[in-house]
Amino acid sequence: MTYSWFGPFKSKWKIVPLREIARLGTGHTPSREVEAYWENCTIPWVTVSDIRKHGASKLSPLRETEQKISELGLANSAAELHPPGTVMLSRTASIGFSCVIDKPMATTQAFVTWTPGKKLDSNYLHATLKAMTQLFDSMAYGATHLTIYFPDIKTLRIPLPSLEEQTQIARFLKHKTAKIDALIREQERLIELLQEKRQAVISHAVTKGLDPNVPMKDSGVEWLGEVPAHWEVRKVSYDFTAVKGPRGAILTKEYCAANQGPYPVYSGQTDNAGVLGSIDDFDFSLGSNGGLLTTTVGAKAMSLNFVTKDISLSQNCMLIRPISKQIFIKFYFYHLQPLFRLERAMIPDHMQPSFRMDDLYKFFVAQPPLKEQEAIALALDVEMGRFDALEREARLLIERLKERRSALISAAVTGKIDVRNWQPPSDESALDGSVRETGMESTP
């Protein structure tokens, strides 16, 4: 027999409505206006943020939450204290995020909860929900605020082997996915190290140059430190100008959609390399020499992009261009990066980050001879290409590992692999031959 989300499954397993083997519930948010509900809090309160932080794909239990509610908040609201073993699934806004809890917790109305009965293993149910991501996507309604409605939640059905086999499947997946997660963490750490190394290479090249034997001098500028003796130190306002887009407020996503063309519109967003959309005309012609695009407000304020050719600007960004013939702009794409990182780090966490033209003009930067600027920029282009290739390789491996993990979970919870006799291998480096493919039979 074939079902929409799991296809052929092991013939001896039943397909059971989830509501028949687990008590369905939900969460609630105590009033934020009542301070006592959020003071002296001891009750963990689950949000999607907790699952993201824990690891959205992890099968291990969620043990900590960022927020807590008080006993008073629980008693005076519709919030419910869910027992250990409860499985939670987000059904609105960010849909399809699930977790299993190992101690009493409450949650928001954005979640549905299942408290398994005697025939259902919590960890098996959690793994099964992980395999149902595409189904949840298809069940969601809404253009921007997605929701899975309760009547649809009540129709969910899952494959149900014996309780003993459920527990064995959960045990198998916990072991196998933990190993995959460890490999993913290794690649993520490698990406972090590559990014740190990238920044160090850039910082050294743009403040010390390429010649290790060149005489040095004190720049008199803290962030620069010592620079080659033949370099100048100049105020940014002497050699650069910054501009906003003349149609910044007009060039929205809606405008771009209605006036599509070949010319990119950049904005303060950092997705898609800053491109908001493309239109049929442009405001700036940068040629191949290019200019620097920087974000002016928000969490990514002072991020930098090197842009060329014909472009326009939307809001929350500005374009930096040279006004001196002694400037090779690509060098300053690299040169400004360590300065901007330093300045961004000095903004207090409680403040909304912003970056104004006056802030830019007050900075001091180094100015090597024009030919040296070109040589440093070219050398860094080559080095950054190597870093990019290594990062792409690591990210590709992460995606493959995630695909492998998803496929493994799906295969295990539908019986496509037989794990009944599986045991953790004594030699972790050895191939585990105790898991075999089963012949999937169709139940008439």
C-alpha positions in Angstrom: 0.0 0.0 0.0 1.3 3.5 -0.9 0.7 6.6 1.2 1.3 10.2 0.2 4.4 11.0 2.3 6.1 7.7 2.9 5.4 5.6 -0.2 5.8 1.8 0.1 6.3 0.6 3.6 7.0 -2.7 5.4 4.0 -4.9 4.8 3.6 -6.1 8.4 3.3 -2.6 9.8 0.1 -0.8 10.4 -0.8 2.7 9.4 -2.5 4.4 12.3 -4.1 7.8 12.9 -1.7 9.6 15.2 -4.6 11.0 17.3 -5.5 7.4 18.3 -2.1 6.6 19.9 -1.1 10.0 21.3 -3.0 12.8 23.1 -3.1 15.9 20.9 -2.6 19.3 22.6 -1.2 22.7 22.1 0.5 25.6 23.9 -0.3 29.0 25.0 1.5 32.3 25.7 0.7 34.0 29.0 0.1 37.7 28.8 3.2 39.7 28.3 1.5 42.6 30.1 1.5 40.8 33.4 5.1 41.0 34.7 4.5 38.3 37.3 3.9 35.7 34.6 7.5 36.3 33.4 9.3 36.9 36.8 10.9 34.3 39.1 10.4 31.8 36.3 11.2 28.1 36.6 9.1 26.5 33.9 10.9 26.0 30.5 8.9 27.5 27.6 9.7 26.1 24.2 9.9 28.2 21.1 11.2 27.6 17.5 14.3 29.5 18.5 15.1 26.8 21.0 14.9 24.1 18.4 17.0 26.1 16.0 19.7 26.6 18.7 19.5 23.0 19.8 19.8 21.8 16.2 16.7 21.6 14.0 17.6 18.2 12.7 18.8 16.6 15.9 16.9 13.7 17.4 18.3 14.1 20.9 15.9 15.6 23.5 15.5 19.3 24.0 16.8 20.1 27.5 17.1 23.9 27.7 15.0 26.8 26.6 15.8 30.5 26.3 12.6 31.6 28.0 10.7 30.5 31.1 7.4 31.3 32.6 6.3 31.4 36.2 4.1 29.1 38.1 1.6 32.0 38.3 1.8 32.4 34.5 1.0 28.7 34.0 -1.8 28.7 36.5 -3.5 31.8 35.2 -3.4 31.0 31.5 -4.3 28.3 29.1 -0.7 27.1 29.1 -0.2 23.5 29.9 2.8 21.7 31.5 3.6 18.9 29.2 5.2 15.8 30.6 8.6 14.3 29.6 8.3 12.4 26.4 5.9 14.9 24.8 6.7 15.6 21.1 6.2 19.1 19.8 5.7 20.4 16.3 5.6 24.0 15.1 2.5 24.6 13.0 2.5 28.3 12.3 5.0 30.8 10.8 8.1 28.6 10.9 6.4 25.3 10.3 7.7 21.7 10.7 10.2 22.3 13.6 9.9 19.4 16.1 11.4 18.3 19.3 11.0 15.8 22.1 11.3 16.9 25.7 12.8 15.0 28.6 11.4 17.1 31.4 8.2 19.0 32.0 7.9 22.0 29.7 5.3 24.4 28.4 5.1 25.9 24.9 3.5 28.5 22.7 0.2 28.3 20.7 2.4 28.0 17.6 3.0 24.4 18.5 0.9 21.2 18.6 1.9 18.5 21.0 1.5 14.8 21.2 1.8 12.9 24.5 2.3 9.2 23.4 0.3 6.4 24.8 1.5 3.0 25.7 1.8 1.9 22.0 4.0 4.7 20.8 7.7 5.5 21.5 8.3 9.2 21.8 11.7 9.1 20.1 10.2 7.1 17.2 7.4 9.6 16.8 10.0 12.4 16.8 12.0 10.7 14.1 8.8 10.1 12.1 7.9 13.8 12.2 11.4 14.6 10.9 10.6 12.5 7.9 7.4 14.3 7.2 8.8 17.7 6.3 7.6 17.8 2.7 4.1 16.7 3.9 4.0 19.6 6.4 5.0 22.0 3.6 2.1 20.8 1.5 -0.4 21.2 4.3 0.5 24.8 5.1 -1.8 27.7 4.1 -1.0 31.4 3.8 1.3 33.5 1.6 3.6 35.1 4.2 2.3 33.6 7.5 2.1 29.9 7.0 -0.2 27.8 9.2 -1.2 24.2 9.4 -4.7 24.0 10.7 -5.9 21.7 13.5 -8.4 19.8 11.4 -5.5 18.8 9.1 -3.2 18.0 12.0 -5.9 15.5 13.2 -5.7 13.6 9.9 -2.1 12.7 10.3 -1.3 9.0 10.1 2.1 7.2 10.7 3.5 3.7 10.2 3.4 1.8 13.4 5.6 -1.2 14.0 5.7 -3.0 17.4 6.7 -0.9 20.4 9.9 -3.0 20.6 10.8 -2.2 17.0 10.0 1.5 17.4 12.4 1.7 20.3 15.1 -0.1 18.3 14.6 2.2 15.3 14.9 5.2 17.6 18.0 3.7 19.2 19.6 3.1 15.7 18.8 6.6 14.5 20.1 8.2 17.6 23.4 6.5 17.1 23.7 7.0 13.3 22.5 10.6 13.2 24.8 11.6 16.1 27.8 10.4 13.9 26.5 12.4 10.9 25.9 15.5 13.1 29.5 15.2 14.4 30.7 15.2 10.8 28.6 18.2 10.0 30.0 20.1 13.0 33.5 19.3 11.8 32.7 20.9 8.5 31.0 23.9 10.1 34.1 24.4 12.3 36.3 24.2 9.2 34.2 27.0 7.6 34.6 29.1 10.7 38.4 28.6 10.6 38.6 29.4 6.9 36.7 32.6 7.5 39.0 33.5 10.4 42.0 32.8 8.2 40.5 34.8 5.3 40.1 37.8 7.6 43.6 37.5 8.9 45.0 37.3 5.4 43.1 40.3 4.2 44.0 42.4 7.3 47.7 41.6 6.9 47.9 42.3 3.2 46.0 45.7 3.4 47.9 47.1 6.3 51.4 45.6 5.8 51.6 45.0 2.1 53.1 42.0 0.2 56.8 42.7 0.8 57.8 41.3 4.3 61.1 43.2 4.1 59.8 46.7 3.5 60.6 49.4 6.1 57.7 50.2 8.4 56.4 53.3 10.2 53.8 54.1 12.8 50.7 55.1 11.0 49.3 57.1 14.0 46.0 55.3 13.5 45.1 52.6 16.0 43.4 50.2 13.6 46.3 50.4 11.1 49.2 50.1 13.4 52.5 50.1 11.5 52.3 50.4 7.8 55.0 50.4 5.0 57.0 53.6 5.3 56.2 54.7 1.8 52.4 54.5 2.3 50.3 57.6 3.0 47.7 57.8 5.7 44.7 59.9 4.6 41.2 60.7 5.7 38.5 58.9 3.7 36.8 62.2 2.8 39.9 63.3 0.8 39.6 60.5 -1.8 36.0 59.1 -1.6 32.4 60.2 -1.9 29.3 58.4 -0.7 25.8 58.6 -2.2 22.4 57.2 -1.6 20.0 56.1 -4.4 18.0 59.1 -5.8 15.0 56.7 -6.0 15.7 54.7 -2.8 12.2 54.9 -1.4 10.6 54.1 -4.8 12.7 51.0 -5.8 10.8 48.4 -3.7 10.4 44.7 -4.5 6.9 45.5 -5.9 8.4 48.2 -8.2 11.1 45.7 -9.4 8.4 43.1 -10.1 6.4 45.6 -12.2 9.4 47.0 -14.1 11.6 44.0 -14.7 14.7 44.5 -16.7 18.4 43.7 -16.8 19.8 46.2 -14.4 20.1 45.2 -10.7 18.7 47.1 -7.8 20.8 46.8 -4.6 19.4 47.3 -1.1 20.5 46.9 2.5 19.6 43.2 2.4 22.5 40.7 2.5 20.7 37.8 0.7 21.3 37.3 -3.0 24.5 39.4 -2.8 22.4 42.5 -1.9 20.3 42.4 -5.1 16.6 43.3 -4.4 15.5 42.9 -8.0 16.2 44.0 -11.5 14.6 46.8 -13.5 14.6 48.4 -17.0 16.7 51.4 -16.2 19.5 52.4 -13.8 20.9 55.3 -11.7 24.6 54.7 -11.6 27.0 53.5 -14.3 30.1 52.1 -12.6 31.8 50.4 -15.5 34.3 47.6 -14.8 36.2 49.7 -12.2 33.2 49.5 -9.9 32.3 50.9 -6.5 31.6 49.7 -3.0 28.1 49.0 -1.6 27.6 49.1 2.1 24.6 48.5 4.3 23.6 51.4 6.5 21.3 50.0 9.1 20.3 46.8 10.8 22.1 43.7 12.0 24.3 43.6 8.9 25.2 47.3 8.9 28.7 48.0 7.4 28.8 44.9 5.3 30.6 45.5 2.0 30.0 44.4 -1.6 32.1 45.2 -4.7 29.7 46.2 -7.5 30.2 47.0 -11.1 28.4 48.1 -14.3 24.9 49.7 -14.3 23.0 49.6 -11.1 20.4 51.4 -8.8 20.0 51.6 -5.1 17.0 51.0 -2.9 17.0 51.9 0.8 19.3 51.2 3.7 22.5 51.2 1.6 25.0 53.6 0.1 27.5 53.6 -2.7 31.2 54.6 -2.0 33.1 55.8 -5.1 36.6 57.3 -5.5 37.1 61.0 -6.4 40.9 60.6 -6.8 42.8 59.0 -9.7 45.2 57.5 -7.2 42.5 55.1 -5.9 42.1 51.5 -7.1 38.6 50.7 -5.7 39.0 46.9 -5.4 41.9 47.5 -3.0 39.6 49.5 -0.7 37.0 46.7 -0.9 39.5 44.7 1.0 41.1 47.5 3.0 37.9 48.7 4.5 36.7 45.2 5.7 38.8 45.0 8.9 38.0 48.6 9.7 34.3 48.0 9.3 34.4 44.8 11.3 36.1 46.7 14.1 33.7 49.6 14.1 30.7 47.2 13.9 31.9 45.3 16.9 32.1 48.5 19.0 28.3 49.2 18.7 26.6 48.1 21.9 24.2 45.1 21.5 21.2 47.1 22.7 21.6 49.7 20.0 20.2 49.6 16.5 23.4 49.5 14.3 23.5 52.3 11.8 26.2 53.7 9.5 26.1 57.3 8.1 28.1 59.1 5.5 29.6 61.3 8.2 30.8 58.1 10.0 32.6 57.1 6.8 34.2 60.4 6.1 35.8 60.6 9.6 37.8 57.4 9.1 41.5 57.3 8.2 42.9 54.7 5.8 46.2 53.8 4.2 47.1 54.7 0.6 49.8 52.7 -1.1 51.0 53.7 -4.6 48.4 53.0 -7.2 50.3 50.1 -8.7 50.8 48.5 -5.3 47.0 48.8 -4.6 46.4 46.9 -7.8 49.0 44.2 -6.9 47.5 43.7 -3.5 44.0 43.5 -4.7 45.0 41.0 -7.4 46.9 38.8 -4.9 43.9 38.9 -2.6 41.5 38.0 -5.4 43.6 34.8 -5.9 43.7 34.0 -2.2 40.0 34.6 -1.8 39.3 32.3 -4.7 41.1 29.5 -2.9 39.2 30.2 0.3 35.9 30.2 -1.7 36.7 26.9 -3.2 37.4 25.3 0.2 34.2 26.7 1.7 32.1 25.6 -1.3 33.6 22.1 -0.8 32.7 22.1 2.9 29.2 23.4 2.3 28.6 20.8 -0.4 29.7 18.1 2.0 27.3 19.5 4.7 24.4 19.4 2.3 25.2 15.8 1.3 25.5 14.8 4.9 22.1 16.4 5.6 20.6 14.6 2.7 22.1 11.3 3.9 20.6 12.0 7.4 17.1 12.7 6.0 17.2 9.7 3.8 18.3 7.5 6.7 15.6 8.7 9.0 12.9 8.3 6.3 14.1 4.8 5.5 14.2 3.7 9.1 10.7 4.9 10.1 9.1 3.3 7.1 10.9 0.0 7.5 12.9 0.2 4.3 15.9 -0.8 6.3 15.7 -3.6 8.9 17.3 -2.6 12.2 15.8 -5.2 14.4 19.2 -7.0 15.0 21.3 -3.9 14.9 23.8 -3.2 17.7 26.3 -0.4 17.9 29.6 -1.8 16.4 32.4 -2.3 18.8 34.8 -0.8 16.3 33.2 2.6 15.3 35.4 2.7 12.2 34.1 -0.6 10.9 31.3 -0.8 8.5 28.1 -1.9 10.2 26.8 -4.8 8.2 23.9 -5.6 10.5 21.5 -3.2 8.7 20.1 -4.6 5.5 17.7 -3.4 2.9 14.3 -5.1 3.1 12.2 -6.2 0.2 9.2 -3.8 0.3 6.0 -5.6 -0.3 2.8 -3.9 -1.2 -0.1 -4.7 1.1 -3.2 -5.4 -0.9 
